[in-house]
Amino acid sequence: MEARALKKHIRSSPRKMRLVIDLIRGKKATEAINILKLSPQIAARVAEMTLRSALSNLNNKAFDEDENISDDEIYVTEILVNQGPTMRRIQPAPMGRAFRIRKRSNHLTIVVATKN
C-alpha cells in the first residue's frame, strides 16, 4: 500500500530543497522525520510537513481498507523535487541598467509505502 503528498509553490530554490531531500531518500519514515527535525535548513521544515501529510494519507487509506500498519513498516519510497514557477523582479543598476532577480520555487512530491 502506498500514499503520496504534494506541496507546490515552495518559496525556496529546488537546489536547496534537493540537499535536504537526499538525506531521507529510502529511509524509514520515523527515521526520516527525526533527521528532518534536527536539520537546520528551512527547507527541512517544509519537507517534514509534507512527509507527515503523506504518512497521514497512508494511515487514512489503511483505515478505509481495515488494515493495520505499524510505523516501522513505512518507508519513503519515492521523493521528487521539481522546479516551480520563477518570479522575475528587476533591480536598478548603475548607468540606467537593470539586473534581473530570479526568485525560484519548487514542487515537492513524497511517496510512502509499506514494504510488503
N, C-alpha and C positions, 0 to 999 in steps of 0.2 A: 504494500500500500504506500502511496506517495501523495504528497501535497506540496503546493508551492505558494509563494508570496511575492508580490511585485511592489516595488517602491519606485515611483517615477519622479523625474524632475528634481533630483537631489542637487543642492547647490554646492557641489564640490567637483573637482575635475575627476574624470574617470581614472586617471593615472594614480591619484592619491587613494581612491577607493580600492583599486586593484592591489595596492600594497597591503591593505588591511585584509582583503578577501583571501589572498594567498595563504594567510596564516591559518584559516579554518577549513579550507577545501578538503573534503574527505574525512573529516574528524567526526567523532560522536557529537551529538547535539549539546549535551551538557558540558562537554569539554570545550566546545566552540563558544558557548555563552561565557564560560569562565575566562577564556582567552580575550574575548571582546571586552569584557568588563574591566580587565586590567590593562588594556591598551590605552595609551594616552591620546591617540588621534581622535579627532572629532568624527571622522568617518566611521569609527568603530561603534559609536552610539547609534548611528542610523542603521548599520549592519545588524547590531544586536536587536534593535526594534523589529526589523524585518524578519530576522531569524525566529524571534518569539512569535510573530504573526504566522509564520509557516508551521511552527510547532502546534499552535492553536488550531490552525486549519486541519492538520493531520489528526489531532485529537477529536475534533468535531466530526471528521469523516469516519473515524473509528467508532465513535459513539453512535452515529447513524447506522452503521453496519453491525452493531452489537459485538465489537471486538475489544479485546483488552491489549493495550500497548504500554509497555514499561519504558521509562526514559532511557534505559541502557540499550534498547534495540534501535533507537532512532539515529540515523546518520545523515550528514549533509552530503547528498549525492551529486548535486549539480549547483553551481553558483556562477552567475554571469554578471558582468558589468558592461553595459553598452553605453555609447555616447548619446547624450540627450541634446536638446537644442542649445545653441550658443547665443547668448545675448551679446550684441555688439554695442559698445559705447565708444565715444570719441573723447580724447583728452587733448586739450590745446597744447601745442608745441611751439618752439621759437620760430620766428620769421613767418608767421601766419600758417604754419603747417598744422596738421592734426595727426595724432597717433591713435591707432585702434587699440581698444581694450577688449579682449575676448573673455567673457565670463562663461565658463563651461559648466555643463550639468551632466548628470548621468542617470541611467536607469539600472536598478539592481533587481535581479531575479534569484531567488533562493528556492531550491527544491530539496525537500527532506523526504526520507523514505525509511522503511524498516528493512532489515537485512533479508528476511525470508520472503 
